[in-house]
Amino acid sequence: MPPRLATTAKTFGGLTLAQFEAIVTPCQTSRQTISNLEDQMTHAINERDTSDEAFLSKAQLVVNGVLADPTEGPDSSLYEAMGYTRKSERRSGLTRKANGGTTPPPAPK
C-alpha cells in the first residue's frame, strides 16, 4: 500500500480513507490470489516438464526393446498399440509424376 498522505478525517470523492481502503482491499486480495495461482501454475508446469523428460527417456527404451524383440519387432501389433505405424503399413514414399514429369499445355479456347 502507498504511504498515507491523507488524514483520516478528510474525504476525497465522497470517501474517507477507511472507506477507500475497504474498496481497495478486495482488489488487492484478488490480485494476490491470481499471482499465487500463476506461481503454482508455473511450478506445476515445471514439474510436468521434468516428469515428461524422465518418462520419455524410459518410454523410448521400451519402444527400442519392442523393436529389438525377435517375437515382436517393427511389424507387431504391440508396436502398433503403442501408437506407431507397423512396418508393413508404411508406404514407400516413392511418387511418380504423370505424363513423364511434364504437364500438357492448357487447351486453347
N, C-alpha and C positions, 0 to 999 in steps of 0.2 A: 504494500500500500504506500502511496506517496506521503511525504511528510505532511503533517497537519498545519495548515496555514490559517485556517478559519477558526474562529471561536465557536463554541457550541451554541451560543445564544443567537447568532445571526443566521438569517435564511437567505438562500440564493435559489432562484427559480421556484420559490414556494416550498423549499425543502430545508430542513435543518440538517446538520452534519450527520446526526444519528439516523434520520430518515434516508438520507442519501446512502449511507453505509449499509443500511438494511436492504436497499435496492441493489447495490453493487455486490454484496456478498454471494447471492446465488450465482451470479455471472462468473465470479472468480472461482467458486466451488466447481461449477460445470467445466470451466477451462482446465482446472487442475485435474479433474476426473478424466477428461479427454487426454491430457498429457500423460497421465499414469497408464491409461489404456493403450496409448500409442507406444509407450515404453514396453509394456507387456507384449504387444504385438511384435515389436522388433525383436524382443528376446525369444519369443516363440518361433519366429521365422528363422532366426539364427540356429536354434536348437534343431528345427526341422532340417535345415540345410546340412548341419553336421551329421544328423542321423542318416540322411539320404546318402551322403558320401560313404559312410560305413556300409550301408545296405547295398549300394550299387557295386562296390568292390566285391562283396561276398556273392551277390547275385551273379556277377559275371563269372566268378569261379564255378558256380553251379551250372551255368549255361555251358561253359567250356567243358565241364565234366560230362554233361549230356552229349555234347558233340563228340567227345573222345570215347564215349562208351560204345563198345562194339555191338551191343544189343539195342542201343538207341540210335545215336547219330543224328546227322542233319536232316534225315528224311523220316524221322519218327513222329508219332502222334504226340509224344511228350514234349518234343521241341515245339510243335505247333501249339500245344496247350499253354506253353509259356509265352505265347504271343508272337512267335516268329513264323516266317513262311518256310514251309518244307522245301527242301532242295528240288524235289520233283515238281513242285508247283510254280517254281520260278520260271520266268520267261528268259529267253536267251539274250534279249536286248538288241538283237540284230534287226535292223529295219532296212527295207529296200524301197527305193523310190520308184514310183510308177513311171512308165514310158522311158526307161533307160536313164532316169535322172533329170530329164528336161520336161517342161510342161509345154503343150502346144500353144501357139498364139491364139488370142481370142478370135472368134469367128466374126467376119465383117457383118454389119447390119444393113 
